[in-house]
Amino acid sequence: MQREYGLFLNYSQAWRGKFFAKQELHNSHEEACSQLPWFCEKILETNPGSVATIEVLDDSKFNLFVAFHASLSGFEHGCRPLLFLDGISLNAAKQWKLLVANAVDGENCIFPVGFSVVDEETRGNWYWFLTQLKSALSVSRSITFISNRENGLEDVTQVFEGSYHGYCVRHLTENFKKRMEESLTKKVKDAMLDSFQRSVYTCKVDEFNDCIERITAESKDLSEWILATKPELWSNAYFKGLRYGHYSLNASETFNSWITTRYEPSVVQIVDMIRCKIMEIIYTRRQSSNTWREILTPSTNKKVQEEIVKARDLDVICSTSKVFEVRDDSVHIVNVETWECTCRRWQVTGFPCVHALAVLDGTDECIYDYCSKYFTTECHRLIYALSIFPIPDSGRPASMTGADSMTEQSTHIRRPVGRPRKRPADPRISPKRAIHCTNCKGLGHNKENMQVVSLTVLLLFSSVHEDVKWLHSESYSSSSFYLNVNMNLWLVVEGIACLGMPSCKCTERLLSYWRKCWTGASLEQKN
């Protein structure tokens, strides 16, 4: 307060100010929660086709689901049928959890489709979120979902029938690292981690089995854990869904960067911050894509050119007009009619593998015709074709009462699990207060580590009182401590200091006494 506003407050004033500020903050949260019904109506009014649903529970809680029409339309018309489900703990409002469903665009950037604000990440809340998401999507198609295997998302395939559910490889890899035995050397751990990652990305069953055998040779327990996690939910060799080369997507950092941490935002503010950010990225990415002139998106086109260079070193042998044999280190069969290669990369990613590119480049076929439409510029523009419109705050009610009030729900704030995190000190900010001694009232030390008497002071003391032999020196571990104790005793006897006075105070008294003696001796010599 003193540094930023020029106000000096003592401890009690600052404590009371913080107490009253918290009270006002909770009142603002109550007012914001009571405005949620009005806010949802405004979303539907300003953005027709959107979904904004509130479910009030019996135990003083509520769930909020929001999906804007522009996001739903963009996912249905331009995004791959691939959704990443994630539960996010907000840094700015730890009593709330965000349940989000994100897609990716043609440039592999995150594209939020729908999100929900809940108090806890549970299986019941996830089931409610999935049912709301299914009702919001108007186009029925098979979707592949990617999520953390420990998030309580067992009901994905039950809500979305005919869909596929895979595990996030990033979370799976972190769990694999934690389960490694500490007795293993770093070289062995790196080799096991490499084998595990190969088992994730390989498209062939025999290569997957080879990776598991190498891990089993080092740790049988770890290989058993891998097989218990159901490889058909994360390995390319067994997974039946289409992930288009995406195995994980970390949305936590993205959403936390969208929400300010300067203050603790309310639920309405959280939703509005997310809305503003989605509105901004839709506009900026639309403007950017309007300048593209290639058939494929820039990142995809760059990848095509890099893979074509590698494909020119391969040998292609024609079997029929549609089937070809491609040789590198091994032999692969490419069928351009069914978009298939025996390496299975084409089928898994939706993008021609290096063997397919060798065939297409050698037969003068248009490579762009054999890429999934989701990598094209046209499809990317469809994602950002519609806009999210602003929500005016005119007519916002100050508070609401009665059946539509959400005040009771806002008072239920859950304490975060675990020990509170300490924010690191800003090196640009000076310490708030110096170390203070409660005994001598001095600065720079406390009562536990008071400064010992310096050698100069001891010599001065000895010159003033030469017959310091009151206590035996054998009783003390050092001569300085011996002189220090005797000095204190002598000052007490002379009436200069009181019993129990700390050494630093005694030093001040001794110096003052010595100055008087020195001044008196000098005057006598002059006389």
PyMOL commands that set and color helices and strands:
alter all, ss='L'
color gray80, all
select helices_A, chain A and resi 2-5+11-34+36-46+69-78+123-136+156-159+169-178+186-201+205-218+220-228+231-233+252-258+267-289+298-311+345-349+354-362+367-370+373-375+377-383+407-410+447-449+455-464+473-475+479-494+503-526
alter helices_A, ss='H'
color red, helices_A
select strands_A, chain A and resi 51-56+62-67+82-89+97-104+110-118+144-147+164-167+315-318+323-327+331-335+340-341
alter strands_A, ss='S'
color yellow, strands_A
deselect
rebuild
show_as cartoon
